[in-house]
Amino acid sequence: MEQAAAGTHVVPDIVLNDGHTIPQLGFGVFQIRPDETVEAVTRALDIGYRHIDTAEMYGNEREVGEAVARAPLDRSEVFVTSKLNNGFHRPDDARRAFDRTLEALGFEYVDLFLIHWPLPTLYGGDFVSTWQTLIEFRRDGRARSIGVSNFQPHHLDRLADETDVVPSVNQIEVHPYLAQDVVRGYDADHGIATEAWSPIAQGLVLDDPVIVSVAGAVGKTPAQVVLRWHLQRGDIVFPKSVTPSRMQENFELFDFELGPDAMAAVTGLNRNERTGPDPDAFDYIPT
């Protein structure tokens, strides 16, 4: 199934391993202030986005829910993701945190709920009991799909060894300077959809001469080229901007394709350079 969007654009759906579908292009609200979130999400929905990515840690779930409620759309038409705050990995804490997420959003269910970080140096290294708690949320229907974020293959191996539910999604940092072929390959081999956060490396790749050259050749902006590269590799992507023109530009990715040479040139920029933390060392808990 494909999702008809505003104008002539059609956003493809990705079929997850649990049978649910997710729009391949979404709108991210990381670092959007709560007092700007309702307007930003409303504009995104007006443009045609039908996939919104938030998190407990972002502090704007309530505003996302308000924008969805105000939109002239049925709840079922908007795919909403949230993520478990790092401070609530213990099962009872996770249950209470998930209840707060649904309350803040004003929803009876969330389309996708993720463990935000594995935090292997905290909680005695136990993220498996946290995953088992998310399985409860899926079982009772309050999370249609469940997944993880920033998990490496050895983290995923533990989930496979100790539980019988494979994550539907693994949301990881991916961009031309961090191609993540090993993690993406693992995900593909195990039926896990890869979502790419920081898809333009916080803007660092947009001045790269290779990307600028490809953009000139196809008559698109560097950001559009990079986002199209993600889509053609099969990943789910949700760029973030509060600038109306950029929000519109980021949605206009379906009237062109990158040829094999352009795809290879962008992929060849990989430096294994992160803009974010190392998932094996990250131990931040908000206070």
C-alpha positions in Angstrom: 0.0 0.0 0.0 1.2 3.5 -0.7 0.1 6.7 1.0 -1.4 9.4 -1.2 -0.1 12.7 0.0 -0.6 16.4 -0.8 -0.1 17.4 -4.4 1.2 14.7 -6.8 3.6 13.1 -4.3 3.1 9.6 -3.1 5.0 8.4 -0.1 5.8 4.7 -0.2 5.0 2.5 2.7 7.4 0.0 4.3 5.9 -3.2 5.5 7.2 -4.1 8.9 7.8 -7.7 10.1 4.6 -7.6 12.2 2.5 -6.8 9.1 1.9 -3.1 9.9 3.1 -0.5 7.5 5.0 2.8 8.1 5.4 5.7 5.7 9.0 5.7 4.4 9.2 9.5 4.8 8.2 11.2 8.0 8.7 14.4 10.0 11.0 14.5 13.0 10.4 16.8 16.0 13.8 16.4 17.8 14.9 19.7 19.2 11.7 21.5 18.2 10.6 23.5 21.2 7.2 22.6 22.7 5.9 26.0 22.0 6.8 25.6 18.3 5.7 21.9 17.9 2.0 22.3 17.3 2.6 24.8 14.5 5.4 22.7 13.0 3.5 19.4 13.0 0.3 21.1 11.7 2.3 22.5 8.8 3.9 19.1 8.2 0.5 17.4 8.1 -0.8 20.1 5.7 2.2 19.5 3.4 1.3 15.8 3.3 3.5 14.1 5.9 1.7 11.3 7.6 4.5 10.0 9.9 5.6 12.0 13.0 8.6 10.9 15.1 8.8 12.1 18.7 10.1 10.8 22.0 9.6 11.1 25.7 13.0 12.8 26.0 12.1 15.5 23.4 9.5 17.0 25.8 6.9 17.6 23.0 4.7 14.6 22.9 1.7 16.6 24.2 2.1 19.1 21.4 2.4 16.4 18.8 -0.9 14.9 20.0 -2.6 18.3 20.0 -1.6 18.9 16.4 -2.8 15.4 15.3 -6.1 16.0 17.1 -6.6 19.3 15.4 -5.9 18.0 11.9 -8.8 17.2 9.6 -7.6 13.6 9.6 -8.6 10.4 11.3 -6.1 9.2 13.9 -5.5 6.1 11.8 -4.2 8.3 9.0 -1.1 9.5 11.0 1.7 7.2 12.0 3.2 8.4 15.3 6.3 7.0 16.9 7.6 7.7 20.5 10.5 6.3 22.5 11.2 5.3 26.1 13.1 7.8 28.2 16.5 6.5 29.3 15.6 6.9 33.0 12.8 4.4 32.8 14.3 1.1 31.6 13.2 -1.0 34.6 9.9 -2.7 33.8 7.7 -1.0 36.3 9.2 2.4 35.4 8.8 1.6 31.7 5.1 0.8 32.2 4.5 4.1 34.0 6.4 6.0 31.4 4.4 4.4 28.6 1.2 5.3 30.3 2.4 8.9 30.5 3.3 8.9 26.8 -0.3 7.8 25.8 -1.7 10.4 28.2 0.5 13.2 26.8 -0.3 12.3 23.2 -4.0 11.8 24.0 -4.1 8.5 22.2 -5.3 5.1 23.0 -2.3 3.6 21.1 0.9 4.6 19.5 1.9 3.2 16.2 5.5 2.5 17.1 7.3 2.6 20.5 11.0 2.2 20.8 13.7 1.7 23.4 15.6 5.0 22.8 19.1 3.7 23.7 20.4 0.3 24.8 22.4 1.9 27.7 24.6 -1.3 28.1 26.7 0.3 30.9 23.6 1.0 33.0 20.9 -1.1 34.7 23.4 -4.0 35.0 23.5 -4.1 31.2 19.9 -5.4 31.2 17.9 -4.0 28.3 16.3 -7.4 27.7 13.7 -7.0 30.5 12.9 -3.5 29.0 12.3 -5.2 25.7 10.1 -7.8 27.3 8.0 -4.9 28.8 7.6 -3.4 25.3 6.4 -6.8 24.2 3.6 -6.4 26.8 2.6 -3.1 25.2 2.3 -4.7 21.8 0.4 -7.7 23.2 -2.2 -5.4 24.7 -2.5 -3.3 21.5 -1.4 0.0 23.0 1.7 -0.2 20.8 0.9 -1.4 17.3 4.6 -2.0 16.6 7.7 -2.0 18.8 11.3 -1.6 18.1 14.6 -0.2 19.2 16.9 2.7 18.6 20.7 2.9 18.5 21.0 -0.9 18.9 24.1 -2.6 17.5 24.2 -6.2 16.2 25.4 -7.6 19.5 22.6 -5.9 21.3 20.1 -7.3 18.8 21.6 -10.7 19.2 20.8 -10.6 22.9 17.2 -9.8 22.2 17.1 -12.7 19.7 18.7 -15.1 22.2 16.5 -14.2 25.2 13.1 -13.3 23.7 11.0 -14.5 20.8 10.0 -11.1 19.4 12.2 -9.4 16.7 12.1 -5.6 16.7 10.1 -4.2 13.9 12.5 -1.2 13.6 16.0 -0.2 14.5 16.4 3.6 14.4 20.1 4.5 14.1 22.3 7.4 13.0 22.8 7.1 9.2 24.1 9.6 6.7 26.7 9.7 3.9 29.6 10.1 6.4 28.2 7.2 8.4 26.8 4.7 6.0 26.2 2.0 8.7 26.3 -0.9 6.2 27.1 -3.5 8.9 24.1 -2.6 11.1 21.8 -2.0 8.1 22.9 -5.4 6.7 22.1 -7.1 10.0 18.7 -5.4 10.1 17.9 -6.5 6.6 19.0 -10.1 7.3 16.7 -10.3 10.3 13.7 -8.5 8.8 14.2 -5.3 10.8 13.4 -2.0 9.1 16.2 0.6 9.4 15.3 4.2 10.2 17.9 6.9 9.7 18.3 9.7 12.2 20.6 12.7 11.6 20.1 11.9 7.8 22.1 15.0 6.7 24.6 14.8 9.5 23.2 18.0 11.0 24.0 19.7 7.7 27.6 18.7 7.6 27.3 16.8 4.3 25.4 19.5 2.4 28.6 21.4 1.3 30.4 18.2 0.3 31.6 18.7 -3.3 30.4 15.2 -4.4 26.8 15.9 -3.1 26.8 19.4 -4.6 27.9 18.0 -7.9 25.2 15.3 -7.9 22.6 18.0 -6.9 23.6 20.1 -9.8 23.4 17.2 -12.2 19.8 16.3 -11.2 18.6 19.8 -10.6 17.8 19.3 -6.9 19.2 20.7 -3.7 21.9 18.8 -1.8 19.4 18.0 1.0 17.0 16.5 -1.5 19.8 14.4 -3.0 20.9 13.0 0.4 17.3 12.2 1.5 16.7 10.5 -1.9 19.8 8.5 -1.3 18.4 7.2 2.0 15.1 6.3 0.4 16.6 4.5 -2.5 18.7 2.5 0.0 15.5 1.4 1.5 15.7 3.2 4.8 13.0 5.2 6.6 13.8 8.8 7.1 12.3 11.8 8.9 14.0 15.1 8.3 13.4 17.9 10.8 13.0 21.6 10.0 10.6 24.3 11.2 11.3 26.4 8.1 8.2 26.1 5.8 10.2 26.1 2.6 12.6 23.4 3.8 9.7 21.3 5.1 8.2 21.4 1.6 11.5 20.8 -0.1 12.2 17.8 2.1 8.9 16.3 1.0 9.6 16.7 -2.7 11.7 13.6 -3.2 9.5 11.5 -5.4 9.8 13.1 -8.8 13.4 12.1 -9.5 15.8 9.2 -9.0 19.5 8.9 -8.5 21.3 6.7 -11.0 23.7 3.9 -9.9 26.8 6.1 -10.3 25.3 8.9 -8.2 24.2 6.4 -5.5 27.7 4.9 -5.4 29.4 8.3 -5.3 27.3 9.3 -2.2 27.8 6.0 -0.5 31.5 6.3 -1.2 31.7 9.3 1.1 31.5 7.1 4.2 34.0 7.9 6.9 32.4 6.0 9.8 32.1 9.4 11.5 29.3 9.9 14.0 27.6 13.2 14.9 26.0 11.6 17.9 27.1 9.3 20.8 28.6 5.8 20.6 25.7 3.4 21.6 28.1 1.2 23.5 29.2 4.0 25.8 26.2 6.4 25.9 24.8 6.6 29.5 22.9 9.9 29.6 19.8 10.0 31.8 17.9 13.3 31.8 17.3 14.9 35.2 
